[in-house]
Amino acid sequence: MKINGQRLIDDLKNLREITATPGQGVTRFSYTEEDRRARDYLARVADVYGFRMETDAIGNIRIYPPESKGSTIIGSHIDTVRNGGWLDGIYGVMSGMEALRAFADHGAQTDAALMVYAEEEGSVFGSTMTGSKFLTGKYGKADLTTLKDEQGATLKEHLETCGYLSAGNDNTDFRMDFSSVRCALELHIEQGPVMDAEGLQIGIVDTVFGMHVLEITYSGLGNHAGASPMIGRRNPMSAFGEAAVVIEKAALEAGHGVVATIGKVVASPGGSNVIPDSVRFTVDIRSNDDARTNETVETIRSLAKEIASRRNIDCTIRDAADSSAIPFSRNVIDRMAELAEEQGINYRVMDSGAVHDTAMLAPYTEAGMIFVPSINGRSHVPEENTREEDLIRGAQFLKDFIEAFK
């Protein structure tokens, strides 16, 4: 039973045009006009096939074929980062839709349902996987007002504006009932260079990296850039520069796939002719082993403090986020590997350095993820791309696995 590969590619290209930044990558934030247009596109496709579409109070979408009770959940997200790529998230959504259409086209029944998770990227509220965190109870009523966008508007206000949450109805139980769910699946681009470099066709995800984020603030003595001699300066920017080098070194020396990233830096007051009085930056540390991640976190914490002490500046460190490594179902992994070997596909069981919604569901049901290669490993940028034959192969493999996983 074959999917319609060209139909999938056409869908993805159509959705690529739904962006707030035409010609500069795809920008499709949750709870915006672009998000609404993408949802309307899904609704039109679902309507053609008589699929039932439901939206919960957080904005998560479920799409069911007429006969399905949703024992197998397939899906991803439709939101993007700013100036992001055209495949991240939406590829898994439309591949799930295409799988459902393929069953319908061939008159075959399936108990699968498509899930579209809201606000996966965290572009609006700075919190990733918002929709799946509500589904699993990691987030609850209090988070409706603690999560705020850059203008101070709360998640609750966004949900009420979109009509997902009725005013005064915030006592809703947002959690999902997993009692009848036997498997959750997600197809995604790799977002890294491994598969493309090794010529792999399918990646089967073993473990999603755990993550710990530190927010480090160096506070020194702000002063005039020209009138302050180099000797005696208490410059937090110089401390940051040294820290950036030793943090990279710490991750390299940790080995075993540990990665550390400084992704956000804010200097205050931020003038070109002013020695800053403070520099605040984030450090994102990840690996597939929680003990190794924690060890690297403590090494970086110690190094950051040592630099501050030696340079006579203050250092404060806040633990901004923490999540454990999440292994996927060994049964699902083994069954995917068997299917790949039966089909003669060049595959590899591998880890995911990026966190995905399906990982949030993994403690509650059997779960698994499938990767297809990203050209040159590029993602979250306008240059993000995957060969069409790989996109079609991944969607076909997803459909075949749904059919085989009885």
C-alpha positions in Angstrom: 0.0 0.0 0.0 1.8 3.1 -1.3 1.4 6.7 -0.1 1.0 9.5 -2.7 4.5 11.0 -2.5 3.8 13.9 -4.8 0.8 14.8 -2.8 2.9 15.0 0.3 5.5 17.2 -1.3 2.8 19.5 -2.7 1.4 19.9 0.8 4.7 20.8 2.3 5.4 23.3 -0.4 2.0 24.9 0.0 2.5 25.2 3.8 6.0 26.6 3.2 4.2 29.7 1.9 2.4 30.3 5.2 5.0 32.4 6.9 5.3 35.9 8.5 8.7 36.3 6.8 8.4 35.6 3.0 11.7 35.0 1.4 13.5 34.8 4.8 12.6 31.3 6.0 9.4 30.1 7.6 8.2 32.0 10.7 4.9 30.5 11.9 4.5 31.1 15.6 1.7 29.5 17.7 -1.6 31.4 18.2 -0.9 33.8 15.3 -2.5 34.4 12.0 0.0 32.1 10.3 -0.8 29.4 12.8 -4.5 29.8 12.0 -3.9 29.5 8.3 -1.9 26.3 8.7 -4.7 24.9 10.9 -7.3 25.8 8.3 -5.2 24.0 5.7 -5.3 20.8 7.8 -9.0 21.3 8.4 -9.6 21.4 4.6 -7.6 18.2 4.0 -9.4 16.4 6.8 -12.8 17.5 5.5 -12.2 16.1 2.1 -11.6 12.7 3.7 -14.3 12.9 6.3 -11.8 12.9 9.1 -12.9 14.3 12.5 -10.8 17.2 13.7 -10.8 18.2 17.4 -8.9 21.0 19.1 -8.3 21.0 22.9 -8.1 24.0 25.3 -4.3 24.4 24.7 -4.6 24.2 20.9 -3.4 20.7 20.4 -5.2 19.1 17.4 -6.4 15.5 17.0 -7.5 14.2 13.6 -9.3 10.9 13.4 -10.5 8.8 10.4 -14.1 7.8 10.9 -13.4 4.4 12.3 -10.4 5.3 14.5 -10.2 5.5 18.2 -6.6 6.7 18.2 -4.8 3.8 19.8 -1.8 4.8 17.7 -0.9 8.5 17.8 1.2 9.9 15.0 2.2 13.5 14.6 4.5 16.5 15.3 4.1 20.3 15.3 3.3 23.1 12.9 5.0 26.0 14.6 8.5 27.2 13.8 11.3 29.3 15.2 11.8 32.7 13.7 13.2 32.5 10.1 13.2 28.7 10.4 13.1 25.9 7.9 10.2 24.5 5.9 10.3 20.9 7.2 10.9 21.0 10.9 7.7 19.7 12.5 5.3 20.1 9.6 7.0 17.2 7.8 5.9 14.8 10.6 2.4 16.3 10.6 1.8 16.0 6.9 3.4 12.6 6.7 1.0 11.5 9.4 -1.9 13.0 7.4 -0.6 11.3 4.2 -0.5 7.9 6.1 -4.2 8.3 7.1 -5.1 9.3 3.5 -3.2 6.3 2.1 -5.3 3.9 4.3 -8.5 5.7 3.2 -7.5 5.6 -0.5 -7.0 1.9 -0.4 -10.2 1.2 1.6 -8.2 0.0 4.6 -9.0 0.7 8.2 -6.6 2.0 10.8 -6.9 2.9 14.4 -4.3 5.6 14.1 -4.9 9.3 14.6 -2.9 12.4 13.8 -1.8 14.6 16.7 -0.6 18.2 16.2 1.2 19.5 19.3 0.9 23.2 20.1 3.8 25.5 20.7 6.6 22.9 20.4 9.3 25.4 19.6 8.7 27.7 22.5 9.0 30.7 20.2 6.1 32.6 21.9 6.6 31.8 25.6 10.2 30.6 25.7 9.1 27.1 26.9 9.4 24.2 24.5 6.8 21.5 24.0 4.1 23.4 25.8 1.2 21.4 24.3 2.6 18.0 25.1 3.6 19.1 28.6 0.0 20.0 29.3 -1.1 16.6 27.9 1.2 14.8 30.3 0.5 16.9 33.3 4.0 18.5 33.5 2.2 21.8 33.0 -1.2 22.6 34.6 -3.5 25.5 35.5 -0.9 27.7 37.1 1.2 27.7 33.9 -1.6 29.4 32.0 -0.7 32.6 33.7 3.0 32.1 34.4 3.8 31.5 30.7 4.0 35.0 29.1 5.1 36.3 25.7 7.6 39.2 25.2 4.8 41.7 25.5 3.6 40.2 28.8 0.5 38.5 27.4 -0.2 35.2 29.2 -0.8 31.8 27.6 -4.3 32.0 29.0 -5.0 35.3 27.1 -3.7 33.8 23.9 -5.9 30.7 24.3 -9.0 32.8 25.0 -8.3 35.0 22.0 -8.0 32.0 19.7 -11.2 30.5 21.2 -9.5 27.3 22.5 -10.1 28.1 26.2 -13.4 29.6 27.3 -13.1 32.6 29.7 -13.5 31.4 33.3 -13.0 27.7 32.3 -9.4 27.3 33.3 -10.2 24.4 35.6 -10.1 22.2 32.6 -8.1 18.9 33.0 -5.6 19.3 30.2 -4.1 15.9 30.6 -4.6 13.2 28.0 -6.1 9.8 28.8 -3.5 7.2 27.8 -5.5 4.2 28.9 -6.4 3.3 25.3 -3.2 4.5 23.6 -0.8 1.7 22.8 1.8 3.6 20.7 3.0 7.2 19.9 5.1 7.8 16.8 6.8 10.8 15.3 8.6 11.3 12.0 11.1 14.1 11.8 14.0 15.5 9.9 17.3 14.6 11.8 18.3 18.3 12.2 21.9 17.1 12.4 24.7 16.0 10.0 25.1 12.3 10.9 22.6 10.7 8.4 23.6 12.9 5.5 27.3 12.3 6.1 26.9 8.5 6.4 24.4 8.1 3.5 21.7 6.7 5.8 18.1 6.6 4.6 16.3 6.0 7.9 17.2 6.8 11.5 15.5 5.0 14.4 15.8 7.0 17.6 17.0 5.2 20.7 17.2 8.0 23.3 16.4 11.7 23.4 19.1 13.7 25.1 18.6 15.0 28.6 19.2 18.8 29.0 20.3 21.2 31.7 20.3 24.9 31.1 22.3 27.3 33.2 21.8 31.1 33.2 25.1 32.7 34.3 25.4 36.4 35.1 28.7 38.2 35.5 28.5 41.6 37.3 31.5 43.9 37.3 32.0 47.7 37.1 30.5 49.6 34.2 32.6 52.5 33.0 33.7 54.7 30.0 35.4 52.6 27.3 38.1 55.2 26.5 38.8 56.7 29.9 39.3 53.5 31.8 42.8 52.0 31.7 43.0 48.3 30.9 44.7 47.5 34.1 42.2 47.4 37.0 39.1 46.9 34.9 36.4 44.6 36.3 34.9 43.8 32.9 32.2 41.1 32.9 32.5 40.8 29.1 36.1 39.7 29.3 35.0 37.1 31.9 32.3 35.9 29.5 34.8 35.6 26.7 37.0 33.4 28.8 34.1 31.4 30.0 32.9 30.7 26.4 36.3 29.1 25.6 36.5 26.9 28.8 32.8 25.8 28.4 33.5 24.5 24.9 36.6 22.8 26.2 34.7 21.2 29.1 32.2 19.6 26.7 35.0 18.3 24.4 36.8 16.8 27.4 33.6 15.2 28.7 33.3 13.3 25.4 30.6 10.6 24.9 28.5 12.9 22.9 28.2 15.6 25.5 27.4 19.0 23.9 27.4 22.5 25.5 26.0 25.6 23.8 26.0 29.3 24.6 22.9 30.4 22.7 21.9 33.7 24.3 24.1 36.6 25.5 22.8 40.0 26.9 25.3 42.7 27.8 24.0 45.7 29.9 23.8 48.5 29.1 24.9 47.4 25.7 26.6 50.5 24.3 29.6 50.3 22.0 31.5 52.8 24.1 30.6 51.4 27.5 32.3 48.7 29.6 29.2 46.6 30.5 28.3 46.4 34.2 26.8 42.9 33.6 26.7 40.1 31.1 24.0 37.4 31.3 24.3 34.2 29.1 22.8 30.8 28.9 24.6 27.5 28.7 22.7 24.5 27.3 24.3 21.1 28.3 23.0 17.9 26.8 23.8 14.2 26.5 22.1 10.8 26.5 23.4 10.0 30.0 22.0 12.0 32.9 25.0 11.4 35.2 27.4 12.6 32.5 25.2 15.6 31.8 25.2 16.5 35.5 28.9 16.0 35.9 29.5 18.5 33.0 27.1 20.9 34.5 29.0 21.0 37.8 32.3 21.3 35.9 31.0 24.4 34.1 29.5 25.8 37.2 32.9 25.5 39.0 34.8 27.0 36.0 32.5 30.0 35.7 32.9 30.8 39.4 36.7 30.4 39.3 36.9 32.9 36.4 34.8 35.4 38.3 36.8 35.1 41.4 40.1 35.6 39.6 38.8 38.6 37.7 37.3 40.2 40.9 33.7 40.2 39.5 30.5 38.7 40.9 28.9 35.6 39.5 25.4 34.3 40.0 24.2 31.0 38.4 20.6 30.0 38.0 19.3 26.6 37.0 16.9 27.6 34.2 15.8 24.2 33.0 16.4 20.5 33.5 15.1 17.4 31.8 16.2 13.8 31.9 17.3 11.7 29.0 14.3 9.8 27.7 14.7 6.3 26.1 12.1 5.2 23.6 10.4 1.8 23.6 12.8 -1.1 23.0 10.0 -3.0 21.4 9.2 -0.2 19.0 12.9 0.3 18.2 13.4 -3.5 17.5 10.3 -3.7 15.3 11.3 -0.6 13.3 14.8 -2.2 12.8 13.2 -5.4 11.6 11.0 -3.5 9.1 14.0 -1.6 7.8 15.9 -4.8 7.3 13.0 -6.4 5.5 12.7 -3.5 3.1 16.5 -3.3 2.5 16.7 0.2 3.9 20.1 1.6 5.0 19.3 2.6 8.6 20.9 3.2 12.0 19.7 3.3 15.6 20.8 6.7 16.9 20.1 9.2 19.6 18.4 12.6 19.2 20.1 15.7 20.5 16.9 17.7 20.0 13.9 17.2 22.3 10.6 16.3 20.6 6.9 16.1 21.8 6.8 12.3 21.5 9.5 12.1 24.1 7.1 13.7 26.6 4.6 10.9 25.9 7.2 8.1 26.2 6.7 7.5 30.0 3.0 6.9 29.4 2.9 4.6 26.3 5.2 2.8 23.9 6.8 5.5 21.8 9.2 5.8 18.9 10.7 8.2 16.4 11.9 8.0 12.8 14.5 10.4 11.3 15.2 11.2 7.7 18.4 13.0 6.7 18.9 16.7 6.7 21.1 18.0 3.9 24.4 19.2 5.4 22.8 18.8 8.8 21.1 22.3 8.6 17.9 23.0 10.5 16.2 26.0 12.2 17.5 28.1 9.3 16.1 29.0 5.9 18.6 26.6 4.3 17.0 23.6 6.0 16.3 20.9 3.4 15.8 17.2 2.7 15.8 15.4 -0.6 12.3 14.6 -1.9 13.0 10.9 -2.2 14.1 10.9 1.5 10.9 12.7 2.5 8.7 10.2 0.6 10.7 7.2 1.9 10.3 8.4 5.5 6.5 8.9 5.1 6.2 5.4 3.5 8.2 3.8 6.3 5.9 5.5 8.9 2.8 4.2 7.1 4.3 0.7 6.8 5.2 0.6 10.5 1.7 1.7 11.5 0.4 -1.1 9.4 2.9 -3.7 10.8 2.6 -2.7 14.4 -0.3 -4.9 15.4 
